[in-house]
C-alpha cells in the first residue's frame, strides 16, 4: 500500500481520539472518554474502577503525547497523529498496545459486571458506543473481538485488535 493511502486511512482514525471534535487530541479527550465509559456503566469516578480508568486514560495520554506531540503544546494535531505517533508505530503495533493497555484494562474492568476478567460482547459494544463509535460499527466490532465465539472478550483480544486498528490500515 502506498504511503499516502496509509496516511489517509490512519488520519481518518484520528477522529476516534478527538472526542470533542475540536481538531486536536489533548488530555481532555482522554478524560472525556473515561467519563463516558463510567457514565455508561453507572460507575463512579471515586471508586477503585473509576480511579483506575482515569489513571489509565492519563497514562494513555502521556504515552501518546510523548510520541506524537512534536511541538510540546500538549495537543496532538491530525498531522502529528499521522506523522508522529502512527508512522513510528506502524512497524511496532505492540508499542501502541502497551501505551493503550492501562486504559483498555481499566475500561474492561468497568464493563466486566460479573468480575470474571472478560466483558461480554454486549458489554464491549456498550464501551465502544460510549467512546463514540457508531452503533452499527460498535456491534460488528464487538462481535469480531470475540474471536473464539464464546460470547466473551478478553483483554488480550481487545488490546491486540486496538493496536492493529490504529497502526495497520485494513
N, C-alpha and C positions, 0 to 999 in steps of 0.2 A: 504494500500500500504506500502511495506517495505521502510524503511528509505533510503536504497541505491538507490532504484528506484526513489524515490522523489528527492534525491540529483542529480541523473543523469539527470532527466528532467529539474530541475532548473538550473543546470550547463550549459546545452545547451542554456538556455535563456541568459546566461552571454554575449554571442556574440552580442546580440542586443544593449547592452550598450557600448561594446568595439568597438566604431566606426572606429578606425584606425587599429584594429586587432593586436595590439602590446602585447596582453596577460594580460592587466590590464585595469581597468576603472579609469580614472582620470578626472580632471576638463576640460581638453581639449576635451575629448569625448563629454561632455555636450555642450561645446561651438561649436563644430563641428555640433552637432545635431541642435542647434539653427540656425547656419549659413545655413545649408542645407534647413531647412524649410523656412527661409526668402528668399533664392535664388529661391526656387520652386515657391513662390508666388510673386516674384518681390517686396518684401518689404525691405525697407532699415533698417539697424541696428539702425540708429539715430532717426527714427520716434517713436512715443509712443508705437506702437505694437512691433516694433523691440526691443526697450529697455525692455519692459515687458517680452518678450521671453528670453532675456539674463538674466534678473533678475530671472525669473522662472527657467532657467537652473542652475544658481548659487545656488538657494535655493534647488533644487533637488540634486545637487552635495553635498552640505553641509549636507543635511539630510541623504543621503546615506552614505557619508563618516563618519558621526557621529555614525552610526550604524555598519558599516562594516569594516572600516579601523582600524583594531585591532592594527597594529604596528605603526600607525601615520605617515606613509611615504607619505601620500597624493596620494596613489594608492590603488585600491581595486583589489586584485588578484582573480582568479576564486575561490580558496578555501575560501578566505574571503567573497566573494559574497555568496557562498553556506552556509558556516558555520556561518558567522556573520549575514549578513543582512537577508537573506531569512528565515533561521531557526527561527530567532527571530520574524519574521513577519508572519510565517506560520499560526499561530492561530489568527492573527490580521491583515488581509489584509487592514483594514481601516487605519491603521497606515501608510502602504506603500502608500495608496491613498492620504493621507494628505501630505506626502513628495513629491509626484509627482504632486499634484493638481496645484501649481502655474505654472509649465511648461506646463502642459496639457491645462490649462485655456488659457494661452497666445498663445499656438500653435493653439487652436481652434479659437481664435480671429483673428489670421493671416489668417487662412483658410476661415473664415466666410466672404466672399466677400460682402454679402448684409447686414451684421450687424444685423441679426435677432437673434443672440445668439445661432445659430446652424450651423454646417457645413453640406453641402450636402454629400451624400455617396461618390460622386466623389471627393469632396474636401478632405474628410477624407482619401480616398485612396491615394491621392497625398501626404498628410502629411506622411502617413506610408511609401510610397516609398522613400520620401526624407530622412526618418530616416533609410533607408537601408533594409526595408522589401521587399522581392521578390515580383514582380508584381502580380503573381497569388495568393499569400498569402495575399497581401495587398487588392486586390479586394474582396476576400472572407471575410476577417476580417472586412472591411468597411461595407459590406452588412450585416454581422452579428451584427455589432454595432447598426444598425438601427432596434432595437428590435420591434418597432411598425409598421414598414414598410411605414413610411410617407416620406421617402427619405431624412430625416434629422437626424443628430447625435448630441445629446445634451451632454453637459459637464458631467452630472451625468452618462450617459451611458459609456462614454469614461473612466472616472476615475475609475468606479467600474470594468469594464472589464480589464483595465490595471492592477489594483491591483490583481485581480484574476489570471490573466495570469502569473504574476511574483511571486506569493506566493502559488498558489494551482496548482498542476500538474493535467492536464485534459487529 
